[in-house]
Amino acid sequence: MAAFPFHRPHKLSLGHLEREVLEWIWRLGTPTVKEIYEQLLADPERELAYSSLTTVLRRLEKKGWLAVDKRGRSLVWRALISAQETQALEAYQQLHRFLAVGNEAAVAAFASEMDAASVEKLAAIAQQLQALREAQP
């Protein structure tokens, strides 16, 4: 998993279409609206207005997921965090929500149901956390 991203979007929630558009941008690099539109409409069953795609891109920019640049006479879109950084951010959010329960008995009950491999992963994470804390001044 990637390191925790330096840049965090202002609004983390993504709708289904927003997520799909972001995934195409990760694959394509710095595509134009037309390039994204062509990928989305590669499915003949798909219906999407060009203006709707532009609205989604602007919404993702406003949320802090994307930036737009000028390339010649075209606008190109780029992700401000990678797919791997997004995965790390989502994992952090899930863990934070889980620990926010605050009920140690519930957390312990959940942990007791984990398989051996998961318990080993948790132990490895705990060791890494301890090493990081010891390395801090």
N, C-alpha and C positions, 0 to 999 in steps of 0.2 A: 504494500500500500504506500502511496505517496506521502510525503511529509505534509503536515498541516499547512494549508495555503496562507500566504501572507495576505493576499487580497480575499476579502469575503464579500459576496454579493449583499446588497442592502436588504433584499427580500429573498429568502431562501426557497420559498415554496414555488413549485413549478407545476403548471398544468400539463396534461398529456401532450398536447401539440407543442407547447414550449419545450418540453423535454426532448421530443422528437427532432425539433429544429436544432436544438443545441447539439444533439448527437450528430446530426449531419454536419454542423459546423466543425465539430471535433474531427470528423473524418476528412472533410474537404480542406481544412486549414483556414483560408481567408476567402470564402466564396462571395459571389455577388448574390443578390436576391434571385436573379434568374437561375443561377446554378442550383441554389437550394430548391427553388420551385420545381425545376426539372427533376430533381431527385425525389421530391415528395410526390410528384405526379407520375412517376414511373409505374406506379400501381394504377392500372386503368379503371379500377373501381373507385379511386380517390377523387373527391371533389373538393377543391380549395381555390378560393379567389386569390389572385395575385395580391390584391390590396389587403386581404386577411393575413397573408404571410408577412407583409410589410408591417402591419399592426403588431403581430407577434414579435417580430424582430425589435421594433421600437420598445415594446413592453419589456423584453429581455434586457435591452440596453438600460432602460429606466431602473430595473431591478438590480443592475450592477453585474449581470452575467456577461454582457457583450459590450464591445466598442465598435464603432464604425469609422472607417478611414476612406479617404479618396484615393483611387488608383486610376489615373487618367481621368476619364469622364464618368467612371463608375464608382459606386460605393461598394466597399467590401466589408464584411463582418468578421470579427475575430472574437474568440472566447477569451475572457479575462482570467479564467482558471481552467485547468485541464480536466479531463474526465477522471483521472486518478486523484487529483486534488478534490474534486467534487465528491468522490467516493469517501475520501478521508473526512471531509466536512460532514457528510451525511452520517457516517459511523460515529463521529463525535456527538452529533445531535442526538442520535438514538441512545448512545451510552449516557449522555447527560440526562435525558428524559427518564431513562431507566433508574439511574441513581437518585433522581429527584423524588422518587417515590418516598424515600426517607424511612421506609419500614424495613428495618434490617432483617426481620423474620421473613418477609416476603422475598427479599433478595436472596437470603440463605436458602429458602425453599426452592427457588428457581435454580440456584447453583447446584443444589443437591441432585437435581434431575439431569445434569449435564453428563455427557459421555466422557471417557478418559481423555480423549484427544482435546476436547474443549477445555477440560480442567488444566491440561498441560499448557495450552495456549494462554489461559488466564495466569498461570504461574509464571510463564515467560514474560508476559506483559508486566506483571508485578515486579519482576526482577529488573526489567528495563526502566520502569518508573523509579525504583529505588536507586539505580545507578545514575539516572538523570538528576535526582534530588541531591545525591551525594556530590555530584560534579558541580552543582551550583554554589556560588560563593555565599 
